Amino acid sequence: MADNRLSTTVGTLKLKNPILTASGTFGFGTEYEDFLNLSTLGGFIVKGTTGEKREGNPYPRLAETPSGMINAVGLQNKGVEYFCKNIYPQIKDKNENIIVNVSGSSIEEYCKVASMINDLETIPAIELNISCPNVKKGGMGFGVDKNMAKEVVTEVRKIYKKHLIVKLTPNVTNIVEIAQEVEKAGANSLSLINTVLAMAVDSEKQKPILSTITGGLSGPAIKPIALRCVWQVSHNVNIPVIGIGGIMNASDVVEFMLVGASAVEIGTANFVNPSVCSKIIADLSNYCDRHNLRSISELIGKI
C-alpha cells in the first residue's frame, strides 16, 4: 500500500512518491519487471528516443571509475516511430507517469519526436535532453549555449502541449543562466544534472578506454556537483526542479529535496541493484517516521 506521505508534485505531474528512474539506465521499464513493480514508482523515464534509428558509438563505450562509471553509448535506439508502434503499447498502462526522453541532433529532429510523443495519450510528459550536439553548429551541445538552449525549447514548446521537462548539462560555466533561459522559453520543470564530461585511461595499454575517448560520468562521484547545481538553480527559477546525480539511497534523496528538488531520478544505482528503487521508497517511509513528517514535500528547499 502506497504511503501518502511520500506524494509530491512536479508542476502538473502528481507523483505517488519522489522516485523517478533516469533515462538510459532503465531501458523501457519492462526490463526491470522481475525486480520491482513499475506501478509503485513515482514514474519512469524511458531511454533516449531520436527521430531515426541510431546504432550508437563503437565499443568499448562503458568504463568503471572510482565511485562511478563513464558511458558513451551514443543514444542507441530504434527511433520514435518504432517506439510509438512497438514499445508504447507494451508499457502504456504500467505507470501513470511514463516519461519519454527526447533527443536530437537538430531542432527539426527534436520537434519531430516531440510531435509524435504528444499524440500518445498516456504519456504525460517528455524530458528534453539538450545535451545533444547540434550538427548544424559544429557539434556544440544545445545545452551549453543559452541562446541555442532557448531556441530549441521555444520550438519544441510550440509543438508539445503537455508537461515539458528540460534536462540540463553541468558542462557549462553558469547553469543558472541556462536554466533561466529555458524557463522563459516555456519549460514546465527542469531535471539536472546530466552526466559530467570525463575520460578514463588504461595505463597498461597506454590509451583511452572508451572508443570515443571522452564520455559522461555518473554515479556517486558526481553527487556533490549535482547537489550544488540543484541548489543554485532551484533558488533562481520559478519552476520545479528534479534532482539527478549519484543518488544511491534514501539519504541521498532527502539531501536533494533539502536543496530544492521536488523529485529525483535514480540512474547508475539501477545497475548496481535493479530493485534499489523499491528499497529507497521503503526507506523514505521510515525517514518520515523518524522525523515525524506529515509529507515528504516539507523537505523541499529547506536549505
Summary of the structure (lengths in Angstrom):
residues: 303
radius of gyration: 18.1
end to end distance: 30.8
largest distance: 55.8
contacts: 1088
relative contact order: 0.17
helix: 36%
strand: 22%
